[in-house]
Every structure is written in C-alpha cells, then in structure tokens.
Amino acid sequence: MSTQPGVDTSVVVGERRHLTNLAYRLLGSLAEAEDAVQETYTRWYAMSPREQAAIAAPGAWLTTVAGRICLDVLGSARARRESYVGAWIPEPLPDRAEWAGGDDPADRITLDESVSMAFLVVLESMTPAERVAFVLHDVFRYPFAEIAEIIGRTPAACRQLATSARRRVSAARTPAAPSAGQAGLVRHFKEAWEARDIEALVGLLDPDAAMVADGGGLVGTVLHPVVGAEEIAAYLIHIADKAPGLRLLERSVNGRPGLVAQFTGVTVTVAAFEFDGDRVARIWAVRNPEKLRAWTATTGPGRAIL
C-alpha cells in the first residue's frame, strides 16, 4: 500500500491517533472506533496514487471520511441499541499504562474530560447529527464550515445542532467533588463495600443515586437501574455475600477514579462513578466481556457480579 511520492505517507499514518480519538468520542465504543478508522484508511488506500496526490490536505480528508462513517454507524447503532439486552453503557477505558495486550499507546485514547463516562453517557442522548456537530466543534474545535461538509447540512444548521447538544450537556451536569477528593471517595466506597458496611455505603451515596449495569445479555447482571442510596447499598452487600473471593481494585476508568472487580484474576466488572459534591451520584458498571478486552488479555463470561 504505497502512495504517490508527492504524498507524505507519514502524515497519513500519523493521523491514526487523532482519528481513533475522534471516533471513540463519536461512537462510545473502542471496537467500533477502530473499525471506523480502519474503513477510513481502506478508502484512502483504495484510491490511485494520482487521486491521493490530488488531495491537498490528507488529514482533513481522513477526518471528513471518518466523521461520515461514524455518522452512519451512529444512525444504525440507535436501532441496534433498542434491541440491546439491558442498558447500553459506553466502553470503559483503562489508564494508558494499564492497557492489556501491550498495544502501542500512541494509537490509543487521550483521557480527558471529553471521555469521562458521565460525558459519554450524555452524548448517547443526542441525535447522531447533534453528537457529530458537538464533538467536532466543542471538543476538537473544527469550524462549522468544515462540519457542514461532514454532516451534509449548512454551517448555520450545524451551529444549531451544537447549541442543542450543549444544552443537553449543561442540563446533565452535577457539581462534582474536587478531583483530589474523588479518589478518596472511591477508596472509602471500596473499603465500605469490602467490609459489608451498609451504613457507610449509604453515607457515601447521594440519596437519589442510581446504579446502571451493562451485561449485554452475555453475562448475568441487573437489567434495570437500581435507584436510591439504601437500595444500592443493599444490592452491593448482597453481591459481596454471594461472590466470595471477589477482588476490588482502585483503577482509573476513562481518566477518573473507578473500581475494577476481578474474579480468579479475570476482570469481570469495571465501574465508573459520577459525583455530586462529596457523594456518589451515579455508578456505571460494565459487565459485557466484549467491552472489557482492553482490561484483561483473558476473555470469558466470568461470573455474575453486578
């Protein structure tokens, strides 16, 4: 797969990390993001050297193609997720240093505010066009004129899409604990869970807290949100009692303090948290083994934990 001498191959290949970062934020799935990026490069290399040389800005071309592919995937994903067993939660990402499989971290995701689980969940509430316009403009700072080329609407329409999406984000925001305190909250939560201290758990949870789990129909898990501090605490104690040998680890989940549950050395659950002041407001527990491949080289259904 060679390019015309006038096309700098390193520039084309060097766009992969940017495209992966963009596609993950647009799709909420690393597997789908990697497929979208692969399809983007397939289309590039399918062109003749003459056609490649005629493209003045290969990076912009790749971004446009990737954005259109992601827009199409989002459209079809909405229908697929309607038939998904239980709740669909975005694929959680570990800290770069803990990525399983020894993959080149240069191709991986930059962990910042725009990939926090809370942010990705809000993105899931948007229409495909809103999500693409918002992520491209507010996260990656693309001008609306370029976004219009990707979405197929006018720049003014794209501006309206981004504004609508921004309202969704603002409405969903909760006052988070200081970043230095989040790790402490998660640590106290872990210790209370391990000690089966239901009163301590209730004290760490917002009274209206909610816990959502994603097993994808592949492993056992609660199919509906568990709502309320006492209800969540009681459920977690029940899980601890029925899963002796479960090991809880403090880990970074999408760049924020989280917990990983391992059974016989295999990661079976990754939990992300959202905080309201000094309490836990949301817990997203990912159990679907297809979404945990970045966390462990050993795949398998594991055991029903959350």
C-alpha positions in Angstrom: 0.0 0.0 0.0 2.2 2.8 -1.3 1.3 6.4 -2.0 2.4 8.9 -4.7 5.8 10.4 -4.0 4.1 13.8 -3.6 2.0 12.4 -0.6 3.8 12.3 2.7 3.0 8.8 4.0 4.0 9.7 7.5 1.3 12.4 7.6 -1.3 9.9 6.5 -0.3 7.2 9.0 0.3 9.9 11.7 -3.4 10.8 11.7 -4.4 7.4 13.2 -4.3 8.5 16.8 -6.4 11.6 16.0 -8.9 9.6 14.1 -9.2 7.0 16.9 -9.7 9.7 19.5 -12.4 11.3 17.4 -14.2 8.1 16.5 -14.2 6.8 20.1 -15.9 10.1 21.3 -18.4 9.9 18.5 -19.2 6.2 19.0 -18.5 5.4 22.6 -17.1 2.1 21.6 -13.4 1.4 21.0 -14.2 -1.6 18.8 -16.5 0.4 16.6 -14.0 3.3 16.6 -11.2 1.1 15.4 -13.4 -0.4 12.7 -14.3 3.2 11.5 -10.7 4.2 11.4 -9.8 1.0 9.5 -12.5 1.7 7.0 -11.3 5.3 6.6 -7.8 4.0 5.7 -9.2 1.3 3.5 -10.9 4.1 1.4 -7.7 6.1 1.3 -5.6 3.2 0.0 -8.3 2.2 -2.4 -7.6 5.4 -4.4 -5.0 5.5 -7.1 -1.7 7.4 -6.4 -2.9 10.1 -8.7 -6.1 10.5 -6.7 -4.2 10.6 -3.5 -1.8 13.2 -4.8 -4.8 15.4 -5.8 -5.9 15.7 -2.2 -4.3 18.9 -0.8 -4.9 18.1 2.9 -4.9 14.3 3.5 -5.5 14.9 7.3 -8.6 16.9 6.6 -9.8 14.3 4.0 -9.3 11.4 6.5 -11.2 13.3 9.2 -14.1 14.1 6.8 -14.4 10.4 5.8 -14.1 9.2 9.4 -16.7 11.6 10.5 -19.2 10.5 7.8 -18.5 6.8 8.6 -19.2 7.5 12.3 -22.4 9.4 11.4 -23.6 6.3 9.5 -22.6 4.0 12.4 -24.5 6.2 14.9 -27.6 6.0 12.8 -27.6 2.2 12.6 -26.4 1.9 16.3 -29.6 3.6 17.5 -31.7 0.8 16.1 -29.3 -1.9 17.4 -29.2 -0.5 20.9 -33.0 -0.5 21.1 -32.8 -4.3 21.0 -29.8 -4.5 23.3 -30.4 -6.6 26.4 -30.4 -4.2 29.4 -28.7 -0.8 29.5 -26.0 0.1 26.9 -23.0 1.8 28.6 -20.1 3.2 26.6 -17.0 1.0 26.6 -14.7 1.9 29.5 -11.0 2.7 29.0 -8.1 2.0 31.4 -5.2 4.2 32.1 -2.7 4.0 29.2 -0.1 2.4 31.4 -2.5 -0.4 32.3 -3.7 -1.2 28.8 -3.8 -5.0 28.3 -2.1 -6.7 25.4 0.9 -4.4 25.0 -0.7 -2.3 22.2 1.1 0.9 21.1 -0.2 3.6 23.4 0.4 6.2 20.6 -2.7 4.8 18.9 -4.9 5.0 22.0 -7.2 7.5 23.5 -6.3 10.7 25.2 -8.0 10.6 28.6 -9.5 14.0 29.3 -12.9 15.4 30.3 -14.4 14.6 27.0 -14.1 10.8 27.6 -15.4 10.8 31.2 -18.2 8.2 31.5 -20.6 10.9 32.6 -19.9 12.9 29.4 -20.1 9.9 27.1 -23.5 9.0 28.6 -24.8 12.4 27.8 -23.5 12.1 24.3 -25.6 8.9 24.0 -28.8 11.0 24.5 -28.0 13.1 21.4 -29.1 12.6 17.8 -26.3 11.4 15.5 -26.1 14.8 13.9 -26.0 16.6 17.2 -23.3 14.4 18.5 -21.1 14.8 15.5 -21.5 18.6 15.4 -20.9 19.0 19.1 -17.9 16.7 19.4 -16.2 18.2 16.3 -16.8 21.8 17.3 -16.7 21.8 21.1 -14.1 19.1 21.7 -11.9 19.2 18.5 -12.6 22.9 17.6 -13.5 22.3 14.0 -15.2 25.3 12.3 -18.8 24.8 11.3 -18.0 25.2 7.7 -15.9 22.0 7.8 -18.5 20.2 10.0 -21.1 21.1 7.4 -19.2 19.1 4.8 -19.2 16.1 7.0 -22.8 16.2 8.2 -24.3 17.4 4.9 -26.1 20.4 6.4 -25.5 24.2 6.3 -23.0 25.8 8.7 -25.9 27.6 10.4 -27.8 24.3 10.9 -24.6 22.7 12.3 -24.3 25.6 14.8 -27.9 25.0 15.9 -27.1 21.3 16.4 -24.1 22.0 18.5 -26.1 24.5 20.6 -28.9 22.0 21.2 -26.3 19.4 22.2 -24.6 21.9 24.5 -27.9 22.4 26.4 -28.1 18.7 27.0 -24.7 18.7 28.5 -25.4 21.7 30.7 -28.7 20.1 31.9 -27.0 16.9 32.9 -24.0 18.3 34.8 -23.8 17.7 38.5 -21.5 19.5 40.9 -18.5 17.1 41.1 -16.2 16.7 44.1 -12.8 18.2 43.7 -10.6 15.9 41.6 -8.3 15.3 44.6 -11.3 14.1 46.6 -12.8 11.8 44.0 -10.1 9.1 44.6 -10.7 9.3 48.3 -14.4 8.8 47.8 -13.9 5.8 45.6 -11.4 4.4 48.2 -13.9 4.8 51.0 -16.6 3.3 48.9 -14.4 0.3 48.1 -13.5 -0.2 51.8 -17.1 0.0 52.9 -18.2 -2.5 50.3 -15.4 -4.9 51.3 -16.4 -4.5 54.9 -20.1 -5.0 54.1 -20.8 -1.8 56.0 -24.2 -0.9 54.7 -24.4 2.3 56.8 -21.1 3.6 55.4 -22.2 2.8 51.9 -25.4 4.7 52.3 -23.5 7.7 53.8 -21.3 7.8 50.7 -24.2 7.7 48.2 -26.4 10.5 47.3 -30.0 9.7 48.4 -31.1 9.7 44.8 -28.1 7.9 43.4 -28.6 5.4 40.6 -26.6 2.4 39.5 -26.8 1.1 35.9 -25.2 -2.2 34.8 -24.4 -3.4 31.3 -24.1 -7.1 30.6 -25.2 -7.1 27.0 -27.1 -10.3 27.6 -23.8 -12.2 27.7 -23.4 -12.3 31.5 -25.8 -12.1 34.4 -26.5 -8.7 35.8 -29.3 -6.5 36.9 -31.3 -5.3 33.9 -32.8 -2.2 35.3 -31.3 0.7 37.2 -31.0 0.4 41.0 -32.1 3.7 42.4 -31.7 5.1 45.9 -28.8 5.0 48.3 -30.3 2.3 50.6 -31.3 0.2 47.6 -27.8 0.4 46.0 -26.1 -0.3 49.3 -28.3 -3.4 50.0 -27.7 -4.7 46.5 -23.9 -4.3 46.8 -23.9 -6.1 50.1 -25.9 -8.9 48.6 -23.4 -9.2 45.7 -20.5 -9.2 48.2 -22.1 -12.1 50.1 -22.8 -14.2 47.0 -19.3 -13.6 45.4 -16.6 -14.6 47.9 -13.2 -14.2 46.5 -14.1 -11.1 44.5 -11.2 -8.7 44.4 -11.8 -4.9 44.2 -9.0 -2.7 42.7 -8.8 1.1 42.5 -8.2 2.0 38.9 -8.5 4.9 36.5 -11.7 4.5 34.4 -11.8 6.9 31.4 -9.4 9.2 33.3 -11.4 9.3 36.5 -11.1 7.2 39.8 -13.1 4.0 39.4 -13.2 0.4 40.6 -12.3 -2.9 38.8 -13.7 -6.2 40.1 -11.6 -9.3 39.4 -12.5 -12.9 39.9 -9.8 -15.6 39.7 -7.6 -12.9 38.1 -10.0 -12.0 35.4 -11.6 -8.6 35.1 -15.3 -9.1 35.3 -16.7 -5.7 36.1 -15.4 -2.1 35.5 -17.3 0.6 37.5 -17.2 4.3 36.7 -18.5 6.9 39.1 -20.1 10.4 38.9 -20.0 12.6 42.0 -22.4 15.2 43.4 -20.3 17.2 45.9 -18.9 14.7 48.4 -21.2 11.8 47.5 -21.5 9.3 44.7 -24.4 10.2 42.4 -24.1 7.6 39.6 -22.4 4.2 39.1 -22.0 2.7 35.7 -21.0 -1.0 36.0 -19.8 -2.6 32.7 -20.0 -6.4 32.7 -20.2 -7.1 29.0 -17.0 -9.0 28.3 -16.8 -7.6 24.8 -16.3 -4.2 26.3 -13.6 -5.3 28.7 -11.0 -6.5 26.3 -8.7 -3.5 27.0 -8.7 -4.5 30.7 -7.6 -8.1 30.5 -6.0 -10.4 28.0 -8.2 -13.2 29.3 -11.7 -13.1 28.0 -14.6 -15.1 29.1 -18.0 -14.7 30.8 -16.6 -14.7 34.3 -19.3 -14.8 36.9 -22.3 -12.7 37.7 -21.1 -9.9 39.9 -23.0 -6.7 39.3 
